[in-house]
């Protein structure tokens, strides 16, 4: 079973806003002649790289709930200009919406076992067409 990461999407209000941000960054990279790949930079380098890159995803917590994920393609450790160890989490730019799963705030990222990860929308029921706010309210009430 694949291992995943979970991380807060700080400053992001919605999945749509995250998708717009990803598209903007990719266009900027293409305009500069850089490879059009999407990555997220983090300070801590995961130790379980092989498990993460064999089908794992980065699950994003937006406004207190897991709402989407991106497939992890690679993990590239590096040192920044000040000599601090960091890494790029290379991600597939496509966002996959997931069932809402409430999460408390935390710093950094955490490992997320496949058995604890929310399912992709539409895979366990057909509430993908349900309005976002209704889905959020029903999740908060424990009805979804």
Phi, psi and omega in degrees: 000140181288148175259146183237170171242155174229139184209147174287140176261080187294133177084001182256133183263340184200165176297322180298319179296319177297317179297319177297318179297316179299313181299318179298313180298320179294319177297318179298318179296316179298319180296329178273358180079017179271159175301135182274071175239149181257133175216159175242131180268134179224155183284315183274139180260122178300142179270340184260049186303313184300317179295322182290323185270006175256055177102006180283166180226162170258117179268129183261129173265117180239122180053044173086001178222145171292129182233340182200172178216161173228137179292134176278123180262325184198159174230119186239100176291148176201171174248134180282183184297340178262006178083011180276133179289130180216180173208154173260125170269104182279126189238148169292130185294346181281129176269137176247118179291143180238168170301146176293140175218110182301142178216137173283159179294146177207165179260149177073214178236165177226153171289148179223111179294147182304323182293338181261355184280143176292149180283155175296145178299138180089348183274335182245358183172173185250055178265012181297332182273353181293139178304142185307310183295323177295316178299318179299311181298315180295325176294315180297329177278354181079019183264350175241000000 
